Amino acid sequence: MTLLSEDFIYEVLEAVSEIPQGKVASYGQIARLIGRDKNSRLVGKALQRSGLYVEGYPCHRVVNSAGRLVPGWEEQASLLLEEGVMFKANGHVDMKKYQWEA
């Protein structure tokens, strides 16, 4: 079994589906929630491929631990703004204010 199996992707998507509107989670936080503490990068890869499996998951609510958005995904910022998530001057999400407490 490869680390990036369909089961892993669905585990990631299930955790992501629980992030409430107006909150964000980090890749590492999602990895911890599914019991894969050391696989935060793999969470990112799973989210990149999520559209191949199902649509409608709030993947835009996942950012890196510093609150940085996905490079090249311009819609992410507008989707977060629509939910009331504001950005610091450097363009990052204020993790102290908006991080989901799961």
N, C-alpha and C positions, 0 to 999 in steps of 0.2 A: 504494500500500500504506500503510495506517495503521500508526503505530508499535505499536499494541496489536493486532497480528495474531495469529491462532491460532499461527503459527510462533513468534512471540515468547513467547507464553504457554507453549508446550511447551518452549522453551529454558529458561525460568525454572523450570518444574516439573522438568525433567531435572536442573538444578543443585541444586535444593532436595532432590531425592531422594537426593543424595549426602551430605547433612549427617548425620553419625552421631548415634545416640541419645545424649543427654546433652550435646550441643553445640548452639550456636546460630550463626547467621550474620546479618549485617546486610543490609539492602536494597542498600546500596552494594557490599557484597562480592559478592552475587549478580550485580549488574549488571556488575561487573568480570570475573567468571568467564565470563560469556557475551559478553564483548567490547563491552559497552554502558556504559562507565564513567559516562556522564552521565545514565543513565536509572534511577536508584534509585527515584524516585517511580513510574515506569512499572512497575517490578518490583512495587511495592505494589499497583498497580491490577490487574496480572496475577494476583496472588495472591488478590485479592478475587473475581475471576471464575473462579478455578480450579475451583471446585465445579461450574460449568456444563459443564466438559469431562470431568474425571475425578475420582474420589475416591481417597483413600488416600495422598496425598502429605503429608509431614510439614511442612506450612506453618506449624505452630505453632512451629517452630524458627527462624523468621525474625523478628527484632526490629529496632528502629532502632539506629543506631550508639552510642547511649547506653545500650542495653539495655532501653529502654522497650517495653512490650508494646502490642499493638494495642488502642486504646480501644474499649470495648464488647464485646470478645470475652473473656468471663469464663472460658471453658474453656481458653484458652491457658495461663494460669498453672498450672492443675491438670495439664494434659498435660505441661508442662515439669517440674513437681515429681515426677510419676510416673517421669520419666526421670532424676531425681537432680539436676536443675538447681535451685540455690538462688537466693534473691533477697536483695539488699541491703536495708537498712532502708527505703530509699525505694521499694521494690517493683520495682526494675530488676534485670535480670540482670547479674551481675558479668562483664563482657565480657573482662576480663583472665584470668579463670579458665575461662570456658565457651565462648569464641569458637572456632569451628572454624578450624583452620589449614589452609586449602585451598591 
